[in-house]
Amino acid sequence: MSRDSPPAFDPYKHLNITINPNGSCTRHFVWPMVEPDPDPCPGKLAASKDVTINHETGVSVRIFRPTNLPSNDNAVARLPIIIHLHGSGWILYPANSAANDRCCSQMASELTVIVVSVHYRLPPEHRLPAQYDDALDALLWVKQQVVDSTNREPWLKDYADFSRCYICGSSNGANIAFQLALRSLDHDLTPLQIDGCVFYQPLFGGKTRTKSELKNFADPVMPVPAVDAMWELSLPVGVDRDHRYCNPLGYLPQKEKVGRLGRCLVIGYGGDTSLDRQQDFVNLLVAAGVRVEARFDDAGFHSIELVDPRRAVALLNMIRDFIS
């Protein structure tokens, strides 16, 4: 390499991580974490609490309930449940990050819902399908709150409408949400009912580069080499990027099962590195006979709602319209 050549792009430096000899990851950043606050005092968007749902894995959920409830009569004003899978870049951010806590508080308040945010384990310490397992544990735990007459979580018991449950995920969390929706079909969730799924900027991949990946190869938010590194650290050892965990077209042979999903909302933006993958995902759902509402905006990029409050409001409005 000549002295004038630019240095090679280091995805681990971009992500601010180091991979250790034992396969674990050192994250060289301090991401603000937020403790739960169960007091629904005036002036707050929502109250929150943490509940451990699997003592063997240590997986927990953070439950958010709006401070302002629509009625004092719980029989009249039962609230929909949103099972929420946050975007973490797979390897970077836990569910108790300040950004996710703010997102879930706003969702609970603005949509008047109960949010159950899954604190799933992160790769590479826990590779896929651990995150899918954790999400399913959360869903089955919510179902248990209906059927267990002795040890029910009070906020769910007192406020939740178990006939209106939604699965919602952002970025890689939308990938988890899709897998959770498919896994839910293998279980009798009665009397819990999944009324729909929201996939916001779902993160998928594949071995062959798409046009949107080539166009946005050096994207400042989602450069392709960094996305490659995320998948390398998240997928099971020995599988490639066309594995069904990464490439949704791997589910084409299971089109009948995919077709059993309920209605779905898919949201994306034209400047997202993963745009073509997201549109392939929509085509998969449509080909399987799923009722899909696809909302794609030419303007925008991955995680734009974190830096543009107007887009955050627009996102909540789209979800409100869907669940209403």
Backbone torsions as a table, in degrees:
resi	resn	phi	psi	omega
1	MET	NA	133.3	-179.2
2	SER	-76.0	165.6	-179.0
3	ARG	-64.1	-24.8	-177.5
4	ASP	-89.9	-4.9	-178.8
5	SER	-74.4	140.6	177.9
6	PRO	-68.8	149.9	178.8
7	PRO	-64.9	150.1	177.5
8	ALA	-63.2	143.0	-180.0
9	PHE	-69.7	127.5	179.3
10	ASP	-106.0	103.8	-176.6
11	PRO	-63.8	-31.6	-179.7
12	TYR	-70.5	-35.3	174.7
13	LYS	-66.6	-40.5	177.9
14	HIS	-60.6	-41.9	179.7
15	LEU	-79.8	-10.4	179.2
16	ASN	63.6	46.3	179.5
17	ILE	-133.3	161.1	172.0
18	THR	-128.2	135.3	176.4
19	ILE	-91.2	125.3	-176.7
20	ASN	-86.8	158.9	-178.7
21	PRO	-56.0	-29.4	-179.0
22	ASN	-85.1	5.2	177.8
23	GLY	92.1	-7.2	177.4
24	SER	-79.1	179.4	-173.4
25	CYS	-130.0	130.7	171.2
26	THR	-98.5	122.7	-177.6
27	ARG	-99.8	112.8	-173.2
28	HIS	-92.2	55.2	177.2
29	PHE	-154.1	156.3	176.8
30	VAL	-109.4	108.5	-179.8
31	TRP	-99.3	123.1	-177.0
32	PRO	-57.2	128.5	176.8
33	MET	-108.2	150.5	-176.4
34	VAL	-122.4	130.3	174.6
35	GLU	-78.9	152.0	177.4
36	PRO	-67.5	153.1	178.7
37	ASP	-132.8	98.7	-172.6
38	PRO	-80.1	0.8	-176.7
39	ASP	-89.1	112.8	-179.3
40	PRO	-82.9	61.4	-175.7
41	CYS	-81.5	153.2	180.0
42	PRO	-57.0	144.7	-180.0
43	GLY	96.5	-15.1	177.3
44	LYS	-97.9	148.5	177.6
45	LEU	-68.7	-43.2	-173.4
46	ALA	-155.8	157.4	169.3
47	ALA	-99.3	155.6	-177.1
48	SER	-145.4	154.0	176.5
49	LYS	-149.1	152.6	177.0
50	ASP	-103.2	139.5	177.3
51	VAL	-134.6	123.8	174.7
52	THR	-76.0	126.8	-175.6
53	ILE	-108.6	-16.2	177.2
54	ASN	-140.5	104.0	-175.2
55	HIS	-73.8	-17.8	177.9
56	GLU	-75.4	-43.2	180.0
57	THR	-93.2	-16.8	-177.0
58	GLY	80.3	8.8	-177.8
59	VAL	-71.3	138.6	-179.1
60	SER	-130.8	169.8	170.7
61	VAL	-125.0	151.0	170.5
62	ARG	-110.2	122.1	-177.8
63	ILE	-99.3	132.1	177.4
64	PHE	-116.7	131.5	172.1
65	ARG	-126.0	140.1	-178.1
66	PRO	-63.0	144.2	176.9
67	THR	-63.2	-44.1	-178.7
68	ASN	-95.8	107.5	177.4
69	LEU	-86.4	148.1	-173.7
70	PRO	-71.3	-17.5	-177.1
71	SER	-161.0	154.9	173.7
72	ASN	-81.6	-10.2	-179.2
73	ASP	-95.9	101.6	-176.4
74	ASN	-64.6	-24.5	179.7
75	ALA	-70.9	-25.5	-178.5
76	VAL	-92.0	-38.6	-168.6
77	ALA	-110.5	50.2	175.3
78	ARG	-69.5	141.0	-173.1
79	LEU	-105.4	139.9	174.0
80	PRO	-59.7	155.9	178.5
81	ILE	-108.2	134.1	171.9
82	ILE	-116.6	116.2	170.6
83	ILE	-80.5	115.5	-169.5
84	HIS	-111.0	127.5	175.9
85	LEU	-114.5	111.3	-172.7
86	HIS	-77.7	159.5	172.7
87	GLY	-83.1	127.2	-175.4
88	SER	-127.3	2.8	-168.4
89	GLY	60.0	26.8	-174.3
90	TRP	63.4	-50.1	-164.1
91	ILE	-112.3	-3.1	-164.1
92	LEU	-104.1	-54.8	-163.9
93	TYR	-120.5	130.3	176.2
94	PRO	-80.4	172.2	-175.4
95	ALA	-70.6	-20.5	-179.3
96	ASN	-91.5	19.2	174.4
97	SER	-67.5	155.3	-178.6
98	ALA	-60.7	-38.9	-178.4
99	ALA	-64.0	-43.9	-179.2
100	ASN	-71.8	-37.2	177.9
101	ASP	-61.1	-42.7	178.6
102	ARG	-65.3	-42.4	179.0
103	CYS	-59.2	-47.1	-177.1
104	CYS	-70.6	-35.7	176.8
105	SER	-63.4	-44.4	178.5
106	GLN	-63.8	-41.0	-179.8
107	MET	-63.1	-45.7	179.9
108	ALA	-61.8	-42.4	-176.4
109	SER	-73.4	-50.6	-173.6
110	GLU	-72.5	-33.0	-177.6
111	LEU	-97.9	-7.2	-176.8
112	THR	53.0	64.0	-177.7
113	VAL	-135.6	165.1	167.6
114	ILE	-94.2	123.0	178.3
115	VAL	-104.0	128.2	174.6
116	VAL	-112.7	100.0	-176.3
117	SER	-91.8	125.0	-173.0
118	VAL	-88.6	121.7	177.8
119	HIS	-88.2	69.9	-176.6
120	TYR	-72.5	156.4	179.5
121	ARG	-72.6	153.1	-176.2
122	LEU	-104.8	144.2	166.7
123	PRO	-73.7	166.8	-1.1
124	PRO	-82.4	-5.0	179.3
125	GLU	-62.6	-30.6	179.0
126	HIS	-134.7	96.2	-176.0
127	ARG	-78.3	162.3	173.1
128	LEU	-54.2	139.6	14.6
129	PRO	-97.8	25.5	-178.2
130	ALA	-54.4	-40.4	-177.9
131	GLN	-66.6	-36.1	176.1
132	TYR	-67.2	-38.4	177.4
133	ASP	-62.8	-42.6	-178.7
134	ASP	-64.9	-40.2	178.8
135	ALA	-64.4	-41.3	178.2
136	LEU	-65.7	-39.4	175.3
137	ASP	-55.7	-41.8	-178.9
138	ALA	-65.7	-44.4	-180.0
139	LEU	-62.8	-44.8	-179.5
140	LEU	-67.9	-31.3	175.8
141	TRP	-65.7	-40.9	177.5
142	VAL	-62.2	-43.2	177.4
143	LYS	-59.2	-39.3	-178.2
144	GLN	-62.6	-26.3	179.7
145	GLN	-69.1	-17.9	175.6
146	VAL	-82.8	-43.1	-169.8
147	VAL	-91.0	-19.4	-179.5
148	ASP	-83.8	115.8	-175.8
149	SER	-88.6	-6.4	-172.8
150	THR	-115.4	-24.5	-171.2
151	ASN	-135.6	50.0	-174.7
152	ARG	-86.4	145.3	175.6
153	GLU	-67.4	121.5	-171.2
154	PRO	-57.0	-42.6	-177.2
155	TRP	-65.0	-38.4	177.1
156	LEU	-70.5	-42.7	-179.8
157	LYS	-61.6	-41.3	-172.6
158	ASP	-85.3	-28.4	-168.6
159	TYR	-123.5	-19.8	-167.9
160	ALA	-85.6	144.2	171.8
161	ASP	-100.0	101.8	-174.6
162	PHE	-74.6	-6.7	176.2
163	SER	-88.5	-1.8	-179.3
164	ARG	-134.4	79.4	180.0
165	CYS	-112.4	135.8	-179.1
166	TYR	-124.4	145.5	174.8
167	ILE	-104.8	126.0	-173.8
168	CYS	-136.2	131.2	179.0
169	GLY	-142.9	153.5	-179.8
170	SER	-121.7	133.3	176.7
171	SER	58.6	-124.3	176.7
172	ASN	-64.8	-24.5	174.3
173	GLY	-64.1	-30.0	174.9
174	ALA	-71.0	-33.7	172.3
175	ASN	-59.3	-46.9	178.5
176	ILE	-63.1	-40.4	-179.1
177	ALA	-61.1	-39.9	178.0
178	PHE	-63.2	-45.9	179.3
179	GLN	-64.1	-38.1	178.0
180	LEU	-64.3	-43.1	179.3
181	ALA	-59.7	-41.8	178.2
182	LEU	-66.4	-43.8	-179.5
183	ARG	-65.1	-31.4	-179.2
184	SER	-62.1	-25.4	-179.6
185	LEU	-68.0	-17.1	-179.4
186	ASP	-89.8	3.7	-175.3
187	HIS	-128.8	146.8	172.5
188	ASP	-85.4	105.4	-176.8
189	LEU	-92.1	-1.1	-177.9
190	THR	-51.0	131.8	8.0
191	PRO	-93.5	7.0	175.0
192	LEU	-68.4	137.2	-179.1
193	GLN	-126.6	126.6	175.1
194	ILE	-84.1	115.8	-174.3
195	ASP	-97.9	-5.1	178.7
196	GLY	163.7	169.4	-179.2
197	CYS	-131.9	140.7	176.4
198	VAL	-117.3	120.5	178.7
199	PHE	-115.1	104.9	-177.3
200	TYR	-100.3	116.8	-179.0
201	GLN	46.7	54.2	-175.7
202	PRO	-58.6	137.8	-178.2
203	LEU	-96.5	114.4	175.6
204	PHE	-130.8	174.7	-179.0
205	GLY	-154.7	-166.3	-179.6
206	GLY	172.2	165.1	-176.6
207	LYS	-71.5	-39.0	-177.0
208	THR	-85.6	129.3	179.9
209	ARG	-66.0	139.4	175.9
210	THR	-97.0	169.4	179.7
211	LYS	-61.2	-41.4	-178.4
212	SER	-68.8	-31.0	176.3
213	GLU	-69.5	-41.6	178.7
214	LEU	-68.0	-39.7	-179.6
215	LYS	-64.5	-38.9	-175.3
216	ASN	-109.2	30.8	-173.4
217	PHE	-54.6	-40.4	-177.7
218	ALA	-104.8	27.8	179.5
219	ASP	-52.5	134.6	-176.9
220	PRO	-66.7	-26.8	-180.0
221	VAL	-91.0	-45.8	-174.8
222	MET	-128.2	62.1	176.3
223	PRO	-62.7	140.4	-173.8
224	VAL	-57.6	-42.0	178.7
225	PRO	-60.2	-33.5	177.6
226	ALA	-70.2	-39.4	176.5
227	VAL	-63.4	-41.3	175.5
228	ASP	-55.5	-43.8	-178.9
229	ALA	-65.2	-39.4	177.7
230	MET	-59.1	-45.7	179.4
231	TRP	-66.6	-41.2	-179.9
232	GLU	-57.6	-35.3	-177.2
233	LEU	-88.1	-9.1	-173.8
234	SER	-109.5	-37.3	-177.6
235	LEU	-69.2	155.1	174.8
236	PRO	-56.3	144.7	-179.8
237	VAL	-60.0	130.6	174.5
238	GLY	97.5	-7.4	178.3
239	VAL	-100.2	159.2	-179.4
240	ASP	-104.1	-177.6	-172.5
241	ARG	-74.5	-5.3	174.1
242	ASP	-93.7	6.5	172.8
243	HIS	-61.5	147.7	-174.4
244	ARG	-62.9	-22.4	175.6
245	TYR	-64.1	-29.6	-176.8
246	CYS	-101.5	-46.8	-174.7
247	ASN	-106.4	109.0	-176.4
248	PRO	-63.1	-19.1	177.4
249	LEU	-65.5	-13.6	173.5
250	GLY	-64.9	-11.9	178.8
251	TYR	-94.6	5.3	177.9
252	LEU	-56.0	-40.2	177.3
253	PRO	-66.2	-15.6	179.9
254	GLN	-108.4	34.3	-175.1
255	LYS	-58.8	-33.3	179.9
256	GLU	-63.5	-42.1	179.3
257	LYS	-68.2	-43.9	177.6
258	VAL	-57.1	-37.8	-178.7
259	GLY	-66.1	-14.1	178.7
260	ARG	-84.1	-5.0	176.5
261	LEU	-65.6	150.7	174.1
262	GLY	-75.8	-167.5	-176.4
263	ARG	-65.7	147.9	-173.6
264	CYS	-133.5	143.6	171.5
265	LEU	-114.4	124.9	178.5
266	VAL	-119.5	127.3	-175.9
267	ILE	-123.2	134.4	179.1
268	GLY	-153.5	173.4	-177.7
269	TYR	-133.2	149.2	-174.6
270	GLY	-64.3	-26.6	-178.5
271	GLY	-91.3	10.8	-178.7
272	ASP	-83.3	131.7	176.3
273	THR	-53.7	-33.4	-175.4
274	SER	-91.3	11.7	-173.6
275	LEU	-53.7	-49.4	-176.9
276	ASP	-63.5	-37.6	177.4
277	ARG	-62.8	-40.5	-179.7
278	GLN	-64.8	-38.8	179.1
279	GLN	-72.1	-33.3	172.3
280	ASP	-62.1	-38.3	178.8
281	PHE	-63.4	-45.2	177.3
282	VAL	-60.2	-43.6	179.6
283	ASN	-62.3	-37.9	176.3
284	LEU	-60.5	-47.2	-178.8
285	LEU	-62.5	-45.0	-178.8
286	VAL	-64.0	-42.8	-179.5
287	ALA	-63.5	-28.1	179.7
288	ALA	-84.0	-5.6	178.1
289	GLY	92.4	14.1	179.2
290	VAL	-77.3	141.9	173.8
291	ARG	-76.9	111.4	-172.7
292	VAL	-120.5	133.4	167.8
293	GLU	-109.5	112.2	-178.4
294	ALA	-104.0	122.1	-179.0
295	ARG	-120.1	98.5	-179.8
296	PHE	-116.1	131.2	179.1
297	ASP	-113.2	129.2	-179.2
298	ASP	-60.8	-33.7	-178.4
299	ALA	-93.8	131.2	178.3
300	GLY	135.2	165.8	-177.6
301	PHE	-145.9	176.9	-174.8
302	HIS	-63.9	129.0	178.2
303	SER	66.8	28.0	-179.2
304	ILE	-60.4	-28.8	-177.2
305	GLU	-65.7	-17.2	179.7
306	LEU	-77.6	-20.5	-177.3
307	VAL	-118.5	-10.3	-179.4
308	ASP	-125.3	101.7	-177.3
309	PRO	-57.3	-31.1	179.4
310	ARG	-64.6	-37.7	178.2
311	ARG	-70.6	-33.0	176.5
312	ALA	-64.0	-41.3	177.0
313	VAL	-65.8	-43.1	179.7
314	ALA	-61.6	-39.2	178.6
315	LEU	-62.2	-47.1	178.6
316	LEU	-61.6	-37.6	179.2
317	ASN	-65.2	-39.5	177.7
318	MET	-64.0	-41.5	178.3
319	ILE	-67.3	-38.9	177.7
320	ARG	-60.3	-45.3	179.5
321	ASP	-61.3	-37.9	-177.3
322	PHE	-68.3	-45.6	-175.5
323	ILE	-82.2	-10.6	178.3
324	SER	-87.6	NA	NA
